[in-house]
Amino acid sequence: MLKKKVQRKPRMPKAKKKVCFFCVEKIDKIDYKDSEILRKFMTAQSKIASPKRTGLCAKHQRMLSSAVKRARFMAVVPYTSR
């Protein structure tokens, strides 16, 4: 029996790794009162976006999550959106 040659799909080139927004802008501390920046890193359902999606480094992702949680408690950003 003859074996059929299997055609392989060409591999897709790897996507560029996203760079951390706060590292590029040289922002040391994330202020919980700055709702525009916080909303930039939240989904439409007001969830904190993952670092894979946002491209943040681990240090700034932790700072962002605590700032968002603090802003929610202080009613600067909502817990959920309607």
N, CA, C and O atoms as a GROMACS GRO file, in nm:
protein
  328
    1MET      N    1   0.083  -0.118   0.000
    1MET     CA    2   0.000   0.000   0.000
    1MET      C    3   0.087   0.124   0.000
    1MET      O    4   0.193   0.129   0.062
    2LEU      N    5   0.040   0.223  -0.070
    2LEU     CA    6   0.110   0.350  -0.076
    2LEU      C    7   0.056   0.445   0.029
    2LEU      O    8  -0.066   0.456   0.049
    3LYS      N    9   0.145   0.513   0.094
    3LYS     CA   10   0.102   0.610   0.194
    3LYS      C   11   0.078   0.745   0.126
    3LYS      O   12   0.154   0.787   0.039
    4LYS      N   13  -0.029   0.809   0.168
    4LYS     CA   14  -0.057   0.942   0.114
    4LYS      C   15   0.027   1.045   0.188
    4LYS      O   16   0.049   1.034   0.308
    5LYS      N   17   0.073   1.143   0.114
    5LYS     CA   18   0.147   1.252   0.176
    5LYS      C   19   0.046   1.349   0.235
    5LYS      O   20  -0.048   1.393   0.169
    6VAL      N   21   0.069   1.381   0.358
    6VAL     CA   22  -0.020   1.474   0.426
    6VAL      C   23   0.037   1.614   0.412
    6VAL      O   24   0.151   1.641   0.448
    7GLN      N   25  -0.046   1.702   0.358
    7GLN     CA   26  -0.001   1.840   0.343
    7GLN      C   27  -0.022   1.911   0.476
    7GLN      O   28  -0.129   1.907   0.535
    8ARG      N   29   0.082   1.976   0.520
    8ARG     CA   30   0.075   2.051   0.644
    8ARG      C   31   0.044   2.197   0.614
    8ARG      O   32   0.087   2.253   0.513
    9LYS      N   33  -0.030   2.256   0.704
    9LYS     CA   34  -0.061   2.397   0.687
    9LYS      C   35   0.063   2.478   0.723
    9LYS      O   36   0.138   2.441   0.813
   10PRO      N   37   0.086   2.587   0.652
   10PRO     CA   38   0.201   2.670   0.688
   10PRO      C   39   0.179   2.733   0.825
   10PRO      O   40   0.068   2.775   0.858
   11ARG      N   41   0.282   2.738   0.903
   11ARG     CA   42   0.270   2.792   1.039
   11ARG      C   43   0.251   2.943   1.033
   11ARG      O   44   0.308   3.014   0.950
   12MET      N   45   0.168   2.989   1.124
   12MET     CA   46   0.144   3.132   1.134
   12MET      C   47   0.261   3.196   1.208
   12MET      O   48   0.315   3.136   1.302
   13PRO      N   49   0.301   3.316   1.167
   13PRO     CA   50   0.409   3.381   1.241
   13PRO      C   51   0.360   3.421   1.380
   13PRO      O   52   0.243   3.453   1.399
   14LYS      N   53   0.450   3.420   1.476
   14LYS     CA   54   0.414   3.453   1.612
   14LYS      C   55   0.379   3.601   1.622
   14LYS      O   56   0.442   3.687   1.560
   15ALA      N   57   0.279   3.629   1.703
   15ALA     CA   58   0.238   3.767   1.723
   15ALA      C   59   0.339   3.837   1.814
   15ALA      O   60   0.408   3.773   1.894
   16LYS      N   61   0.348   3.968   1.798
   16LYS     CA   62   0.438   4.044   1.882
   16LYS      C   63   0.389   4.043   2.026
   16LYS      O   64   0.268   4.049   2.051
   17LYS      N   65   0.481   4.036   2.119
   17LYS     CA   66   0.444   4.039   2.259
   17LYS      C   67   0.408   4.183   2.295
   17LYS      O   68   0.479   4.278   2.261
   18LYS      N   69   0.296   4.197   2.365
   18LYS     CA   70   0.253   4.330   2.406
   18LYS      C   71   0.344   4.381   2.516
   18LYS      O   72   0.394   4.304   2.598
   19VAL      N   73   0.364   4.511   2.516
   19VAL     CA   74   0.449   4.571   2.618
   19VAL      C   75   0.360   4.636   2.724
   19VAL      O   76   0.248   4.679   2.695
   20CYS      N   77   0.411   4.644   2.843
   20CYS     CA   78   0.336   4.698   2.956
   20CYS      C   79   0.315   4.848   2.936
   20CYS      O   80   0.411   4.923   2.916
   21PHE      N   81   0.190   4.891   2.943
   21PHE     CA   82   0.154   5.031   2.925
   21PHE      C   83   0.218   5.118   3.032
   21PHE      O   84   0.269   5.226   3.002
   22PHE      N   85   0.217   5.072   3.157
   22PHE     CA   86   0.269   5.150   3.268
   22PHE      C   87   0.422   5.157   3.266
   22PHE      O   88   0.479   5.257   3.309
   23CYS      N   89   0.488   5.053   3.219
   23CYS     CA   90   0.633   5.056   3.207
   23CYS      C   91   0.676   5.154   3.097
   23CYS      O   92   0.773   5.227   3.113
   24VAL      N   93   0.603   5.154   2.987
   24VAL     CA   94   0.636   5.243   2.875
   24VAL      C   95   0.615   5.388   2.914
   24VAL      O   96   0.698   5.474   2.884
   25GLU      N   97   0.504   5.416   2.983
   25GLU     CA   98   0.472   5.553   3.025
   25GLU      C   99   0.547   5.593   3.153
   25GLU      O  100   0.538   5.708   3.196
   26LYS      N  101   0.621   5.500   3.212
   26LYS     CA  102   0.698   5.521   3.335
   26LYS      C  103   0.610   5.572   3.449
   26LYS      O  104   0.643   5.669   3.517
   27ILE      N  105   0.496   5.505   3.467
   27ILE     CA  106   0.404   5.536   3.576
   27ILE      C  107   0.439   5.446   3.693
   27ILE      O  108   0.434   5.323   3.682
   28ASP      N  109   0.474   5.507   3.806
   28ASP     CA  110   0.516   5.430   3.924
   28ASP      C  111   0.396   5.375   4.000
   28ASP      O  112   0.395   5.257   4.037
   29LYS      N  113   0.297   5.459   4.024
   29LYS     CA  114   0.181   5.418   4.102
   29LYS      C  115   0.055   5.437   4.021
   29LYS      O  116   0.041   5.534   3.946
   30ILE      N  117  -0.038   5.343   4.036
   30ILE     CA  118  -0.166   5.351   3.966
   30ILE      C  119  -0.266   5.411   4.063
   30ILE      O  120  -0.293   5.353   4.168
   31ASP      N  121  -0.321   5.526   4.028
   31ASP     CA  122  -0.414   5.596   4.116
   31ASP      C  123  -0.555   5.542   4.097
   31ASP      O  124  -0.604   5.533   3.984
   32TYR      N  125  -0.621   5.509   4.205
   32TYR     CA  126  -0.756   5.454   4.197
   32TYR      C  127  -0.858   5.560   4.156
   32TYR      O  128  -0.968   5.525   4.115
   33LYS      N  129  -0.823   5.688   4.166
   33LYS     CA  130  -0.915   5.795   4.132
   33LYS      C  131  -0.917   5.825   3.982
   33LYS      O  132  -1.006   5.895   3.934
   34ASP      N  133  -0.821   5.773   3.908
   34ASP     CA  134  -0.814   5.796   3.764
   34ASP      C  135  -0.898   5.689   3.693
   34ASP      O  136  -0.845   5.586   3.651
   35SER      N  137  -1.027   5.715   3.680
   35SER     CA  138  -1.119   5.614   3.628
   35SER      C  139  -1.099   5.587   3.479
   35SER      O  140  -1.130   5.477   3.433
   36GLU      N  141  -1.047   5.684   3.403
   36GLU     CA  142  -1.027   5.664   3.259
   36GLU      C  143  -0.923   5.555   3.232
   36GLU      O  144  -0.942   5.470   3.146
   37ILE      N  145  -0.813   5.559   3.307
   37ILE     CA  146  -0.709   5.457   3.289
   37ILE      C  147  -0.759   5.322   3.338
   37ILE      O  148  -0.733   5.220   3.275
   38LEU      N  149  -0.831   5.320   3.450
   38LEU     CA  150  -0.881   5.194   3.503
   38LEU      C  151  -0.980   5.129   3.407
   38LEU      O  152  -0.976   5.008   3.388
   39ARG      N  153  -1.068   5.208   3.347
   39ARG     CA  154  -1.166   5.153   3.253
   39ARG      C  155  -1.100   5.098   3.127
   39ARG      O  156  -1.154   5.010   3.060
   40LYS      N  157  -0.984   5.150   3.095
   40LYS     CA  158  -0.909   5.102   2.978
   40LYS      C  159  -0.869   4.955   2.994
   40LYS      O  160  -0.856   4.882   2.895
   41PHE      N  161  -0.850   4.913   3.119
   41PHE     CA  162  -0.806   4.777   3.148
   41PHE      C  163  -0.919   4.691   3.204
   41PHE      O  164  -0.893   4.590   3.270
   42MET      N  165  -1.044   4.730   3.178
   42MET     CA  166  -1.159   4.654   3.222
   42MET      C  167  -1.242   4.615   3.100
   42MET      O  168  -1.242   4.685   2.999
   43THR      N  169  -1.312   4.501   3.110
   43THR     CA  170  -1.396   4.456   3.001
   43THR      C  171  -1.530   4.530   3.004
   43THR      O  172  -1.553   4.613   3.092
   44ALA      N  173  -1.615   4.502   2.908
   44ALA     CA  174  -1.747   4.566   2.901
   44ALA      C  175  -1.834   4.528   3.020
   44ALA      O  176  -1.925   4.602   3.056
   45GLN      N  177  -1.807   4.412   3.080
   45GLN     CA  178  -1.884   4.367   3.197
   45GLN      C  179  -1.820   4.417   3.327
   45GLN      O  180  -1.856   4.370   3.435
   46SER      N  181  -1.728   4.511   3.318
   46SER     CA  182  -1.657   4.570   3.433
   46SER      C  183  -1.568   4.471   3.506
   46SER      O  184  -1.546   4.485   3.626
   47LYS      N  185  -1.517   4.371   3.436
   47LYS     CA  186  -1.421   4.279   3.494
   47LYS      C  187  -1.280   4.328   3.462
   47LYS      O  188  -1.259   4.398   3.363
   48ILE      N  189  -1.185   4.293   3.547
   48ILE     CA  190  -1.046   4.328   3.523
   48ILE      C  191  -0.994   4.236   3.411
   48ILE      O  192  -1.003   4.114   3.421
   49ALA      N  193  -0.939   4.296   3.306
   49ALA     CA  194  -0.889   4.219   3.193
   49ALA      C  195  -0.762   4.145   3.231
   49ALA      O  196  -0.685   4.190   3.316
   50SER      N  197  -0.740   4.031   3.168
   50SER     CA  198  -0.624   3.948   3.198
   50SER      C  199  -0.496   4.011   3.144
   50SER      O  200  -0.501   4.089   3.048
   51PRO      N  201  -0.382   3.978   3.202
   51PRO     CA  202  -0.256   4.033   3.152
   51PRO      C  203  -0.223   3.984   3.011
   51PRO      O  204  -0.151   4.051   2.937
   52LYS      N  205  -0.276   3.870   2.975
   52LYS     CA  206  -0.254   3.820   2.839
   52LYS      C  207  -0.320   3.913   2.737
   52LYS      O  208  -0.268   3.935   2.628
   53ARG      N  209  -0.433   3.966   2.774
   53ARG     CA  210  -0.507   4.056   2.684
   53ARG      C  211  -0.452   4.198   2.689
   53ARG      O  212  -0.442   4.265   2.586
   54THR      N  213  -0.415   4.245   2.809
   54THR     CA  214  -0.369   4.383   2.824
   54THR      C  215  -0.221   4.400   2.798
   54THR      O  216  -0.178   4.507   2.756
   55GLY      N  217  -0.142   4.295   2.824
   55GLY     CA  218   0.002   4.303   2.804
   55GLY      C  219   0.076   4.363   2.922
   55GLY      O  220   0.192   4.402   2.909
   56LEU      N  221   0.012   4.370   3.037
   56LEU     CA  222   0.076   4.427   3.155
   56LEU      C  223   0.173   4.326   3.217
   56LEU      O  224   0.154   4.205   3.207
   57CYS      N  225   0.276   4.380   3.280
   57CYS     CA  226   0.368   4.293   3.353
   57CYS      C  227   0.303   4.253   3.485
   57CYS      O  228   0.201   4.312   3.523
   58ALA      N  229   0.358   4.156   3.555
   58ALA     CA  230   0.298   4.103   3.677
   58ALA      C  231   0.289   4.210   3.786
   58ALA      O  232   0.189   4.217   3.858
   59LYS      N  233   0.391   4.291   3.797
   59LYS     CA  234   0.392   4.396   3.900
   59LYS      C  235   0.278   4.495   3.878
   59LYS      O  236   0.205   4.527   3.972
   60HIS      N  237   0.262   4.542   3.755
   60HIS     CA  238   0.158   4.640   3.728
   60HIS      C  239   0.018   4.577   3.724
   60HIS      O  240  -0.080   4.646   3.750
   61GLN      N  241   0.009   4.450   3.691
   61GLN     CA  242  -0.121   4.382   3.695
   61GLN      C  243  -0.171   4.374   3.839
   61GLN      O  244  -0.289   4.394   3.865
   62ARG      N  245  -0.081   4.345   3.933
   62ARG     CA  246  -0.119   4.343   4.074
   62ARG      C  247  -0.161   4.481   4.122
   62ARG      O  248  -0.260   4.494   4.194
   63MET      N  249  -0.085   4.583   4.083
   63MET     CA  250  -0.119   4.720   4.122
   63MET      C  251  -0.253   4.762   4.062
   63MET      O  252  -0.332   4.829   4.128
   64LEU      N  253  -0.277   4.723   3.938
   64LEU     CA  254  -0.403   4.757   3.871
   64LEU      C  255  -0.521   4.690   3.940
   64LEU      O  256  -0.624   4.754   3.962
   65SER      N  257  -0.507   4.563   3.975
   65SER     CA  258  -0.619   4.493   4.036
   65SER      C  259  -0.654   4.553   4.172
   65SER      O  260  -0.772   4.566   4.206
   66SER      N  261  -0.552   4.590   4.250
   66SER     CA  262  -0.583   4.653   4.380
   66SER      C  263  -0.642   4.792   4.362
   66SER      O  264  -0.729   4.832   4.440
   67ALA      N  265  -0.598   4.866   4.259
   67ALA     CA  266  -0.654   4.998   4.233
   67ALA      C  267  -0.799   4.989   4.187
   67ALA      O  268  -0.882   5.071   4.227
   68VAL      N  269  -0.830   4.890   4.104
   68VAL     CA  270  -0.968   4.872   4.057
   68VAL      C  271  -1.057   4.832   4.173
   68VAL      O  272  -1.169   4.883   4.187
   69LYS      N  273  -1.010   4.742   4.257
   69LYS     CA  274  -1.089   4.699   4.373
   69LYS      C  275  -1.114   4.815   4.469
   69LYS      O  276  -1.223   4.829   4.524
   70ARG      N  277  -1.013   4.897   4.488
   70ARG     CA  278  -1.028   5.015   4.575
   70ARG      C  279  -1.126   5.115   4.512
   70ARG      O  280  -1.209   5.174   4.581
   71ALA      N  281  -1.115   5.135   4.380
   71ALA     CA  282  -1.204   5.228   4.310
   71ALA      C  283  -1.348   5.179   4.313
   71ALA      O  284  -1.441   5.260   4.322
   72ARG      N  285  -1.368   5.049   4.305
   72ARG     CA  286  -1.504   4.994   4.316
   72ARG      C  287  -1.561   5.022   4.454
   72ARG      O  288  -1.677   5.062   4.467
   73PHE      N  289  -1.481   5.002   4.558
   73PHE     CA  290  -1.527   5.023   4.694
   73PHE      C  291  -1.561   5.171   4.718
   73PHE      O  292  -1.657   5.202   4.789
   74MET      N  293  -1.484   5.260   4.658
   74MET     CA  294  -1.506   5.404   4.674
   74MET      C  295  -1.607   5.459   4.573
   74MET      O  296  -1.629   5.580   4.568
   75ALA      N  297  -1.667   5.371   4.492
   75ALA     CA  298  -1.771   5.406   4.393
   75ALA      C  299  -1.720   5.498   4.281
   75ALA      O  300  -1.794   5.581   4.229
   76VAL      N  301  -1.592   5.482   4.245
   76VAL     CA  302  -1.538   5.555   4.131
   76VAL      C  303  -1.570   5.481   4.002
   76VAL      O  304  -1.603   5.544   3.901
   77VAL      N  305  -1.562   5.349   4.004
   77VAL     CA  306  -1.603   5.264   3.892
   77VAL      C  307  -1.706   5.163   3.944
   77VAL      O  308  -1.701   5.126   4.061
   78PRO      N  309  -1.798   5.118   3.858
   78PRO     CA  310  -1.900   5.026   3.905
   78PRO      C  311  -1.848   4.882   3.920
   78PRO      O  312  -1.750   4.843   3.857
   79TYR      N  313  -1.918   4.806   4.004
   79TYR     CA  314  -1.887   4.663   4.016
   79TYR      C  315  -1.931   4.589   3.891
   79TYR      O  316  -1.859   4.503   3.841
   80THR      N  317  -2.049   4.623   3.839
   80THR     CA  318  -2.101   4.562   3.717
   80THR      C  319  -2.161   4.671   3.630
   80THR      O  320  -2.192   4.781   3.677
   81SER      N  321  -2.178   4.639   3.503
   81SER     CA  322  -2.243   4.734   3.412
   81SER      C  323  -2.375   4.675   3.366
   81SER      O  324  -2.391   4.553   3.357
   82ARG      N  325  -2.467   4.761   3.336
   82ARG     CA  326  -2.598   4.715   3.292
   82ARG      C  327  -2.608   4.717   3.142
   82ARG      O  328  -2.712   4.682   3.087
   0.00000   0.00000   0.00000
